[in-house]
Amino acid sequence: MPEPKKGGDREIVPGMKVEATEGDLGEQDVSPAKVRDVVKNPQGEVEAIKVSKGVVFKKELDVPADRVQAVNPVDEVGESNGTVTIDAKEEELESLTKPGPQPLQHESERKQEDLLDQVEQHLPTTEGMREMEREVHAPRLRNPFLRAIGPGLLSGTSGNDPSAVTAYAIDGANVGYAHLWLMLLTTPLYYAVQFACAKIGRISQKGLTQLLREHYGRPVAYAASLLLVISNIALIAADLAAVGSGFELITGIAWIWFVVPVALVLWYLTVYGSFEFFKKIFLTMSFVFIAYILSSFFTHTNWGAVLVRTFVPQIGFNFTSISSAMALLGATISPFSLIWQARAEIEEKREGSLKQQLRAAKLDVGSGAVAGQLVAYFIIVTTASTLFVHNGQINTAADAARALEPLAGPLARYLFAIGLIGAGLVAIPVLLASTSYTVTGAFGWPGALARRPWQSEGFYLVLTASAVVALVITLLHVDPIKLIFWSNIVAAIVAPVLVIAILLIGNHRVIMKNQRLSLLNNIGLALIALILITGAVLLFYGLATGAH
C-alpha cells in the first residue's frame, strides 16, 4: 500500500472516504463522508474537493486543497477507493449548522483568524476587551445543585411516563394506600441502579449495549436491544395516545388530532436541538409534575393513614396486590431509563476532577430519584383518596383524571390532565434517544444527541424510524391498554437481565479500572435484581394460571 503523502491532490477521486484530523465527520457512521467531486484549475491542479456526508440527513462541504493533509489511494483491506484526510477541528465542524453546501476556510485564512484571536485576547483592542468582558461577566450558576442537575433529574422525571402514571393510578385505585411503603423502599434502590449506570458511563465513556457487545458478545447485545426496542416503541405509541388524551380532557377536542403535531414537535426538538437546549427544555417541562402533587390536596386525603402506610409495610398475597406491587417496581426500574442514564452521562459536561464529576452525578441522580418517586407517591395518594374510597375502576391515567372530577372537583381533573401531558412530553424524547443509544451501541455506530444529525446519521435514523413506527401504531388506534400491558411484559424480562448486566459491568476490572462499584451499591443492585426476578416469575405465573 502506498505511504500517505501530504498534498497528493492528483490522486483524489470521487468515492474516496474523507476523515478529519480532529473533528468528527462521522467516520464510523453508517454513511461515511465521501468525495463527491474534485474541482481543478485549467492546469489540472486540485483547487478544492466537494465532500458529501449522509443520505437522509445530508451535509455538503467545500474543502480547499490546502486543507488536505494526506491521501491513501487504497484503504488497508482494498475495499474502497481510499481515504482523504483533511485538517478540520471539532469546533469548526460543530459550527456548520446552515442548510446547503458550506465552505471550509483556506488554511492561511484560518491561521490568520487564530492569530487575531490571540492578539485580541492579549492586547486591549475593542474586540479583545469585549471578549474578555463576556468571559468575566458570563452568568454562571453558583449553586452546586443547579450546576449538577441534568440527565439524572431528567431520567427520574421521564420514568413517570404515562404508562407509569397509569400503573401508579391503578395501584392507588385498587389497593389504596397499601403500597406507599414500597415507594419509600424503592427510592434508594432506584438511586443505586441509576448511579451505577451514571458511573459506568462516566468511567468507560461507553453506553451499556456497547459494553455488552464488546465484553459479552454481539448476540447478548442484539437480544437485549431487540427486546428494549420493542418495549420502547410500544411505550412511545402509548405515550402519544396519552398526551393526546390529556389535551382532549382540557380542550374537548378528540385526542387523535393532537398526536401528529406533538410527535413532529418532539421529534424536531430532539433531532435539531443541541443537547444542552434539549436538556433545558425538558427539565423545564418536568416542573409540570407539580400538578400531581397539587391535585392530592383537593382529594380530602387522610394524611394520618398516609403516614402509617408509608412507614408500616402492608403485604397482601392475593394476585391483585402482588401484580400491582410488581407493576410499581417495573414502572420505577424502567429499562429505557437505565440505557439513557449511562449514555446521557457521557454527553453531560461536568466540571472538575473525576471525583468531583462523580459527586455531581450523585447529586443529579439523587435529585431524579427523589423527584420521580415523590411524584409517583402523590399520584397514588390522589387516586387512593378518591377512586379507592369510592370503589372507582380505571384502566388509564386519562380515566383517573375523568373520575376525579365528580369526587374532587374540576381543578383536580385538569391538574391530573396537565401532569399526564407533561409526563408524555418529557418521556417521549428520552424514550426515542434511549432506543437510538441501544441500537447504535449494539451495532457499534457512533451516536449522541450532542452530535449534528449529519455527523451521526445512523443514530438519528433509528430515532426517526422509532418515532414513525410509534406514530403509525398510535394512528391505527391500537389499544393503548394492550400496548402498555405488553410493553410492561417485555420490561419485566429486560429489567432484571439489564440490572444483572450492570452489576457485572460495574465490577469489571478492565472497564471500571480502580473505580468499581462500592459494596453498598452492589448490595442495592443485587437486591433490586432479586426483587425484579421474583416479580417477573409471579407475573408469568399469574398469566399462565389465569389468575389475572
C-alpha positions as CSV (number, residue, x, y, z in Angstrom):
1,M,0.0,0.0,0.0
2,P,1.4,3.4,-0.9
3,E,2.5,5.6,2.0
4,P,0.3,8.6,2.8
5,K,1.7,11.7,1.5
6,K,1.0,15.4,2.1
7,G,-0.8,17.1,-0.7
8,G,-1.3,14.1,-3.0
9,D,-4.1,16.0,-4.6
10,R,-3.9,14.5,-8.1
11,E,-4.7,11.1,-6.6
12,I,-8.0,12.3,-5.2
13,V,-11.0,10.8,-7.0
14,P,-14.8,10.8,-6.3
15,G,-15.9,8.0,-3.9
16,M,-12.9,8.3,-1.6
17,K,-13.7,8.3,2.1
18,V,-13.0,11.5,4.0
19,E,-11.7,11.7,7.6
20,A,-10.8,14.7,9.8
21,T,-7.7,15.2,11.8
22,E,-9.5,16.3,15.0
23,G,-13.2,16.9,14.2
24,D,-16.0,14.4,13.8
25,L,-17.1,13.7,10.2
26,G,-18.9,10.5,11.2
27,E,-16.1,8.2,10.1
28,Q,-17.6,5.2,11.8
29,D,-21.2,6.1,10.9
30,V,-23.5,4.1,8.6
31,S,-22.9,6.8,5.9
32,P,-19.2,7.9,6.0
33,A,-18.2,11.2,4.4
34,K,-17.0,10.8,0.8
35,V,-15.5,12.9,-2.0
36,R,-18.4,13.8,-4.3
37,D,-16.4,15.9,-6.8
38,V,-12.9,17.3,-7.4
39,V,-12.5,20.9,-8.6
40,K,-9.4,21.5,-10.7
41,N,-7.9,24.6,-12.3
42,P,-7.0,24.8,-16.0
43,Q,-3.6,23.4,-15.3
44,G,-5.2,20.2,-13.8
45,E,-4.3,21.0,-10.2
46,V,-6.8,20.3,-7.5
47,E,-8.3,23.6,-6.0
48,A,-10.9,22.0,-3.8
49,I,-12.8,18.9,-3.1
50,K,-16.6,18.6,-2.5
51,V,-17.4,16.3,0.3
52,S,-20.8,14.7,0.8
53,K,-22.0,13.2,4.1
54,G,-25.3,11.5,4.8
55,V,-28.2,10.0,2.8
56,V,-31.2,11.4,4.6
57,F,-29.5,13.9,6.9
58,K,-27.2,15.4,4.3
59,K,-24.3,17.7,4.5
60,E,-22.0,19.0,1.8
61,L,-18.7,20.7,2.4
62,D,-16.4,22.6,0.1
63,V,-12.8,21.8,1.3
64,P,-9.9,23.9,-0.1
65,A,-6.9,21.9,-1.4
66,D,-4.6,23.3,1.3
67,R,-6.7,21.5,3.9
68,V,-5.8,18.1,2.5
69,Q,-3.3,16.5,4.9
70,A,-2.9,13.1,3.4
71,V,-4.2,10.8,0.7
72,N,-4.3,7.0,0.8
73,P,-5.3,5.8,-2.7
74,V,-6.3,2.4,-1.4
75,D,-7.5,1.5,2.1
76,E,-5.9,-1.2,4.3
77,V,-8.1,-4.0,3.0
78,G,-8.6,-2.7,-0.5
79,E,-12.3,-2.4,-0.2
80,S,-12.7,1.2,-1.2
81,N,-11.1,3.9,-3.4
82,G,-9.0,5.1,-0.5
83,T,-9.1,7.8,2.1
84,V,-8.5,11.5,2.2
85,T,-7.6,13.2,5.5
86,I,-8.4,16.8,5.9
87,D,-7.4,19.3,8.6
88,A,-10.6,20.2,10.5
89,K,-11.3,20.8,14.1
90,E,-14.2,19.8,16.3
91,E,-15.5,23.4,16.9
92,E,-15.2,24.2,13.3
93,L,-17.4,21.2,12.2
94,E,-19.9,21.8,15.1
95,S,-20.4,25.4,13.8
96,L,-21.7,24.1,10.4
97,T,-25.4,24.4,11.1
98,K,-26.7,26.2,7.9
99,P,-28.5,24.1,5.3
100,G,-26.9,23.5,1.9
101,P,-23.2,23.3,1.0
102,Q,-20.8,25.2,3.3
103,P,-17.2,26.0,2.6
104,L,-14.3,25.5,5.0
105,Q,-11.8,28.4,5.1
106,H,-8.4,28.2,3.4
107,E,-5.6,27.2,5.8
108,S,-4.0,30.7,5.6
109,E,-7.3,32.5,6.4
110,R,-7.9,30.2,9.4
111,K,-4.4,30.7,10.8
112,Q,-4.8,34.4,10.4
113,E,-8.1,34.4,12.3
114,D,-6.5,32.2,15.0
115,L,-3.6,34.7,15.3
116,L,-6.0,37.7,15.5
117,D,-8.0,35.9,18.3
118,Q,-4.8,35.5,20.3
119,V,-3.8,39.2,19.8
120,E,-7.3,40.4,20.7
121,Q,-7.2,38.4,23.9
122,H,-3.8,39.8,25.0
123,L,-3.9,43.4,23.7
124,P,-6.6,45.9,24.8
125,T,-8.3,46.2,21.4
126,T,-12.0,47.0,21.4
127,E,-13.0,43.5,20.3
128,G,-10.5,41.9,22.7
129,M,-11.9,43.9,25.6
130,R,-15.4,42.9,24.7
131,E,-14.4,39.2,24.5
132,M,-12.8,39.4,28.0
133,E,-15.8,41.2,29.4
134,R,-18.1,38.5,28.0
135,E,-16.0,35.8,29.7
136,V,-15.7,37.7,33.0
137,H,-19.4,38.6,33.2
138,A,-20.8,35.4,31.7
139,P,-23.5,34.2,34.0
140,R,-22.5,31.0,35.9
141,L,-24.7,29.1,38.2
142,R,-23.2,29.4,41.7
143,N,-25.5,26.9,43.3
144,P,-23.7,23.5,43.1
145,F,-27.1,21.7,42.9
146,L,-28.2,23.8,39.8
147,R,-24.8,23.1,38.2
148,A,-25.1,19.4,38.8
149,I,-28.7,18.6,37.7
150,G,-29.1,17.2,34.2
151,P,-29.6,13.7,32.8
152,G,-30.2,12.2,36.3
153,L,-33.1,14.5,37.1
154,L,-34.4,14.1,33.5
155,S,-34.2,10.3,33.9
156,G,-36.1,10.4,37.2
157,T,-38.9,12.5,35.8
158,S,-39.1,10.7,32.4
159,G,-39.5,7.5,34.3
160,N,-43.0,8.7,35.2
161,D,-44.2,8.4,31.6
162,P,-48.0,8.0,31.0
163,S,-47.7,4.1,31.3
164,A,-46.0,4.5,34.7
165,V,-48.6,7.1,35.7
166,T,-51.3,4.6,34.7
167,A,-49.6,1.9,36.9
168,Y,-49.5,4.2,39.9
169,A,-53.1,5.4,39.4
170,I,-54.4,1.9,39.1
171,D,-52.4,0.8,42.2
172,G,-54.0,3.6,44.2
173,A,-57.4,2.8,42.9
174,N,-57.1,-0.9,43.5
175,V,-55.3,-1.1,46.9
176,G,-55.5,2.4,48.3
177,Y,-52.5,3.5,50.5
178,A,-51.3,-0.1,50.9
179,H,-48.2,0.2,48.7
180,L,-46.9,3.6,49.8
181,W,-44.2,2.0,51.8
182,L,-42.9,0.4,48.6
183,M,-42.3,3.9,47.2
184,L,-40.1,4.7,50.2
185,L,-38.3,1.3,49.9
186,T,-37.6,1.6,46.1
187,T,-36.2,5.2,46.2
188,P,-32.7,4.2,47.4
189,L,-32.8,1.1,45.2
190,Y,-33.7,3.2,42.2
191,Y,-30.9,5.6,43.1
192,A,-28.4,2.7,43.4
193,V,-29.1,1.3,39.9
194,Q,-29.2,4.8,38.2
195,F,-26.0,5.9,39.9
196,A,-24.3,2.7,38.8
197,C,-25.3,3.5,35.2
198,A,-24.1,7.1,35.5
199,K,-20.7,5.9,37.0
200,I,-20.3,3.3,34.2
201,G,-20.9,5.9,31.6
202,R,-18.6,8.4,33.2
203,I,-15.7,6.0,33.7
204,S,-16.0,3.9,30.5
205,Q,-17.3,6.7,28.2
206,K,-19.4,4.0,26.6
207,G,-23.1,3.0,26.6
208,L,-24.5,-0.2,28.2
209,T,-25.2,-2.0,24.9
210,Q,-21.8,-1.1,23.5
211,L,-20.2,-2.6,26.6
212,L,-22.3,-5.7,26.3
213,R,-21.3,-6.1,22.7
214,E,-17.6,-5.6,23.4
215,H,-17.3,-7.7,26.5
216,Y,-20.1,-10.3,26.4
217,G,-20.7,-10.8,22.7
218,R,-22.9,-9.5,19.9
219,P,-25.7,-12.0,20.4
220,V,-26.2,-10.7,24.0
221,A,-26.2,-7.1,22.9
222,Y,-28.6,-7.8,20.0
223,A,-31.1,-9.8,22.1
224,A,-31.2,-7.1,24.8
225,S,-31.5,-4.4,22.1
226,L,-34.4,-6.1,20.3
227,L,-36.4,-6.5,23.5
228,L,-35.8,-2.9,24.6
229,V,-36.7,-1.5,21.2
230,I,-40.0,-3.4,21.1
231,S,-40.8,-2.2,24.6
232,N,-39.8,1.4,23.9
233,I,-41.8,1.7,20.7
234,A,-44.9,0.3,22.4
235,L,-44.4,2.8,25.2
236,I,-43.9,5.8,22.8
237,A,-47.1,4.9,21.0
238,A,-49.0,4.5,24.2
239,D,-47.5,7.8,25.5
240,L,-48.5,9.7,22.3
241,A,-52.1,8.5,22.8
242,A,-51.9,9.5,26.5
243,V,-50.7,13.0,25.7
244,G,-53.5,13.4,23.1
245,S,-56.0,12.2,25.8
246,G,-54.6,14.8,28.2
247,F,-55.2,17.6,25.6
248,E,-58.7,16.1,25.0
249,L,-59.6,16.3,28.7
250,I,-58.7,20.0,28.7
251,T,-59.9,21.1,25.3
252,G,-62.7,18.7,24.4
253,I,-61.2,18.1,21.0
254,A,-60.6,14.4,20.1
255,W,-57.2,13.1,21.1
256,I,-56.2,11.9,17.7
257,W,-55.9,15.5,16.4
258,F,-53.0,16.2,18.8
259,V,-50.9,13.1,18.1
260,V,-49.2,14.1,14.9
261,P,-48.3,17.7,15.9
262,V,-47.0,16.5,19.3
263,A,-44.9,13.8,17.6
264,L,-43.5,16.3,15.0
265,V,-42.6,18.9,17.6
266,L,-40.9,16.4,19.9
267,W,-39.0,14.8,17.0
268,Y,-37.8,18.2,15.8
269,L,-36.6,19.3,19.2
270,T,-34.8,16.0,19.8
271,V,-33.1,15.9,16.4
272,Y,-32.2,19.6,15.8
273,G,-31.9,21.0,19.3
274,S,-28.5,20.9,20.9
275,F,-28.0,18.5,23.8
276,E,-27.9,21.5,26.3
277,F,-31.0,23.0,24.7
278,F,-32.8,19.6,24.7
279,K,-31.9,19.2,28.4
280,K,-33.1,22.7,29.4
281,I,-36.4,22.4,27.5
282,F,-37.4,19.1,29.0
283,L,-36.1,19.8,32.5
284,T,-38.3,22.9,32.4
285,M,-41.2,20.7,31.3
286,S,-40.6,18.5,34.3
287,F,-42.0,21.2,36.6
288,V,-45.4,20.3,35.2
289,F,-45.3,17.2,37.5
290,I,-46.0,19.5,40.4
291,A,-49.6,19.3,39.2
292,Y,-49.8,15.7,40.6
293,I,-48.6,16.9,44.0
294,L,-51.1,19.8,44.0
295,S,-54.0,17.5,42.9
296,S,-53.6,15.4,46.1
297,F,-54.6,18.4,48.2
298,F,-58.0,18.6,46.6
299,T,-59.0,15.0,47.4
300,H,-59.7,15.1,51.2
301,T,-56.7,12.9,51.9
302,N,-56.5,11.0,55.2
303,W,-52.9,12.2,56.0
304,G,-52.7,10.1,59.2
305,A,-53.4,6.9,57.2
306,V,-50.9,8.0,54.6
307,L,-48.1,8.4,57.1
308,V,-48.9,5.0,58.7
309,R,-48.9,3.2,55.3
310,T,-45.7,5.0,54.3
311,F,-43.7,3.7,57.2
312,V,-45.5,0.5,58.2
313,P,-45.3,-2.2,55.4
314,Q,-48.6,-3.9,54.5
315,I,-48.2,-7.1,52.4
316,G,-51.1,-8.7,50.6
317,F,-50.6,-12.1,49.0
318,N,-53.5,-12.1,46.6
319,F,-52.7,-11.7,42.9
320,T,-54.2,-8.2,42.6
321,S,-51.9,-6.9,45.3
322,I,-48.8,-8.8,44.1
323,S,-49.3,-7.8,40.4
324,S,-50.0,-4.2,41.4
325,A,-46.8,-4.1,43.5
326,M,-44.7,-5.6,40.7
327,A,-46.2,-3.0,38.2
328,L,-44.9,-0.3,40.6
329,L,-41.5,-1.8,40.6
330,G,-41.5,-2.3,36.8
331,A,-42.6,1.3,36.4
332,T,-39.8,2.5,38.7
333,I,-36.9,0.5,37.3
334,S,-37.5,1.3,33.7
335,P,-35.0,-0.4,31.2
336,F,-35.1,2.7,29.0
337,S,-34.0,5.0,31.8
338,L,-31.0,2.8,32.6
339,I,-29.8,2.9,28.9
340,W,-30.5,6.7,28.9
341,Q,-28.7,7.4,32.2
342,A,-25.4,5.7,31.1
343,R,-25.2,7.3,27.7
344,A,-26.5,10.8,28.7
345,E,-23.9,11.0,31.4
346,I,-21.2,10.8,28.7
347,E,-22.7,13.7,26.9
348,E,-23.1,15.8,30.1
349,K,-20.2,18.2,30.5
350,R,-19.3,18.2,34.2
351,E,-16.5,20.4,35.7
352,G,-13.6,19.4,37.9
353,S,-11.7,16.2,38.7
354,L,-13.2,12.7,38.2
355,K,-14.1,12.7,41.9
356,Q,-15.9,16.0,41.6
357,Q,-17.7,14.8,38.5
358,L,-18.9,11.6,40.2
359,R,-20.0,13.7,43.2
360,A,-22.1,15.9,40.9
361,A,-23.5,12.8,39.2
362,K,-24.6,11.5,42.7
363,L,-26.4,14.8,43.4
364,D,-28.0,14.7,39.9
365,V,-29.2,11.1,40.1
366,G,-30.3,11.6,43.7
367,S,-32.5,14.6,42.7
368,G,-34.0,12.5,39.9
369,A,-34.7,9.6,42.3
370,V,-36.4,11.7,44.9
371,A,-38.3,13.9,42.4
372,G,-39.6,10.9,40.4
373,Q,-40.6,8.9,43.4
374,L,-42.3,11.9,45.0
375,V,-44.5,12.4,42.0
376,A,-45.4,8.7,41.9
377,Y,-46.1,8.8,45.6
378,F,-48.6,11.6,45.3
379,I,-50.3,10.0,42.2
380,I,-51.0,7.0,44.5
381,V,-52.2,9.3,47.3
382,T,-54.6,11.1,44.9
383,T,-56.2,8.1,43.4
384,A,-56.3,6.2,46.7
385,S,-58.1,9.1,48.4
386,T,-60.8,9.2,45.7
387,L,-61.1,6.2,43.5
388,F,-60.3,3.5,46.1
389,V,-62.6,5.1,48.7
390,H,-65.5,5.2,46.2
391,N,-64.6,1.8,44.5
392,G,-63.8,3.5,41.2
393,Q,-62.4,1.4,38.4
394,I,-59.9,2.7,35.8
395,N,-57.8,1.4,33.0
396,T,-55.7,4.5,32.1
397,A,-54.4,7.7,33.6
398,A,-57.0,9.6,31.5
399,D,-59.7,7.5,33.1
400,A,-58.3,8.6,36.5
401,A,-58.4,12.2,35.5
402,R,-62.1,11.9,34.4
403,A,-63.1,10.1,37.5
404,L,-61.5,12.7,39.8
405,E,-63.9,15.5,38.6
406,P,-67.1,14.3,40.4
407,L,-65.1,13.3,43.5
408,A,-62.6,16.2,43.9
409,G,-63.8,18.9,41.5
410,P,-62.8,20.1,38.0
411,L,-59.5,21.6,39.2
412,A,-58.2,18.1,40.2
413,R,-59.2,16.7,36.8
414,Y,-57.3,19.5,35.0
415,L,-54.2,19.2,37.2
416,F,-54.1,15.5,36.6
417,A,-54.5,16.0,32.8
418,I,-51.7,18.6,32.8
419,G,-49.5,16.2,34.6
420,L,-50.3,13.5,32.1
421,I,-49.4,15.8,29.2
422,G,-46.1,16.8,30.9
423,A,-45.3,13.1,31.6
424,G,-45.5,12.3,27.9
425,L,-43.7,15.3,26.6
426,V,-40.7,14.6,28.9
427,A,-40.7,10.8,28.4
428,I,-41.1,10.5,24.7
429,P,-37.8,12.3,23.7
430,V,-35.9,10.2,26.3
431,L,-37.5,7.0,25.0
432,L,-36.5,7.9,21.4
433,A,-33.0,8.7,22.5
434,S,-32.8,5.6,24.6
435,T,-33.9,3.5,21.6
436,S,-31.2,5.0,19.4
437,Y,-28.5,4.6,22.1
438,T,-29.5,0.9,22.4
439,V,-29.3,0.1,18.6
440,T,-26.2,2.2,17.8
441,G,-24.4,0.7,20.8
442,A,-25.2,-2.8,19.8
443,F,-24.1,-2.3,16.2
444,G,-21.0,-0.2,17.0
445,W,-22.2,3.0,15.4
446,P,-21.4,6.4,16.9
447,G,-24.4,8.2,18.3
448,A,-25.0,11.2,20.5
449,L,-27.6,13.9,20.9
450,A,-24.6,16.3,21.1
451,R,-23.7,15.5,17.5
452,R,-25.3,17.0,14.5
453,P,-27.7,14.7,12.5
454,W,-25.3,14.5,9.6
455,Q,-22.4,13.5,11.9
456,S,-24.4,10.6,13.5
457,E,-26.9,9.7,10.8
458,G,-27.4,6.1,12.0
459,F,-28.3,7.4,15.4
460,Y,-30.9,9.9,14.1
461,L,-32.3,7.4,11.5
462,V,-33.0,4.9,14.3
463,L,-34.6,7.8,16.3
464,T,-36.7,8.9,13.4
465,A,-37.8,5.3,12.5
466,S,-38.8,4.7,16.1
467,A,-40.9,7.9,16.1
468,V,-42.6,7.0,12.7
469,V,-43.4,3.4,13.8
470,A,-44.8,4.5,17.1
471,L,-46.9,7.2,15.4
472,V,-48.3,4.7,12.9
473,I,-49.3,2.4,15.7
474,T,-51.0,5.2,17.5
475,L,-52.9,6.4,14.4
476,L,-54.1,2.8,13.8
477,H,-55.9,3.1,17.1
478,V,-54.1,0.1,18.6
479,D,-55.5,-0.3,22.2
480,P,-53.1,1.7,24.4
481,I,-54.0,-0.6,27.4
482,K,-52.7,-3.6,25.4
483,L,-49.6,-1.6,24.4
484,I,-48.8,-0.7,28.0
485,F,-49.5,-4.3,29.1
486,W,-47.2,-5.9,26.6
487,S,-44.5,-3.3,26.9
488,N,-44.5,-3.9,30.6
489,I,-44.2,-7.7,29.9
490,V,-41.1,-7.0,27.8
491,A,-39.8,-4.6,30.5
492,A,-40.3,-7.4,33.1
493,I,-38.0,-9.6,31.0
494,V,-35.4,-6.9,30.2
495,A,-35.1,-5.1,33.5
496,P,-33.7,-7.9,35.7
497,V,-31.3,-9.0,32.9
498,L,-30.1,-5.4,32.4
499,V,-29.6,-4.9,36.2
500,I,-27.5,-8.1,36.4
501,A,-25.5,-6.9,33.4
502,I,-25.0,-3.5,35.1
503,L,-23.8,-5.4,38.2
504,L,-21.2,-7.4,36.1
505,I,-20.1,-4.3,34.1
506,G,-19.8,-2.1,37.2
507,N,-17.4,-4.6,38.8
508,H,-15.4,-5.4,35.6
509,R,-11.7,-4.6,36.3
510,V,-10.9,-3.8,32.7
511,I,-14.0,-1.5,32.2
512,M,-14.1,0.3,35.5
513,K,-10.3,0.1,36.4
514,N,-10.0,1.3,40.0
515,Q,-13.5,2.9,40.1
516,R,-15.6,-0.3,40.5
517,L,-19.0,-0.1,42.3
518,S,-19.0,0.2,46.1
519,L,-20.2,-2.6,48.4
520,L,-23.3,-0.7,49.2
521,N,-24.1,-0.1,45.6
522,N,-23.6,-3.8,44.8
523,I,-25.9,-4.8,47.6
524,G,-28.6,-2.4,46.2
525,L,-28.2,-3.8,42.7
526,A,-28.3,-7.4,43.9
527,L,-31.5,-6.7,45.9
528,I,-33.3,-4.9,43.1
529,A,-32.3,-7.8,40.7
530,L,-33.7,-10.3,43.1
531,I,-37.0,-8.4,43.5
532,L,-37.4,-7.9,39.8
533,I,-36.8,-11.6,39.1
534,T,-39.3,-12.6,41.8
535,G,-41.8,-10.1,40.3
536,A,-41.3,-11.4,36.8
537,V,-41.8,-15.0,38.0
538,L,-45.0,-14.1,39.8
539,L,-46.2,-12.1,36.8
540,F,-45.7,-15.0,34.4
541,Y,-47.2,-17.5,36.9
542,G,-50.3,-15.3,37.1
543,L,-50.6,-15.1,33.3
544,A,-50.1,-18.9,33.0
545,T,-52.7,-19.8,35.6
546,G,-55.2,-17.2,34.5
547,A,-55.1,-15.5,38.0
548,H,-55.1,-12.1,36.3
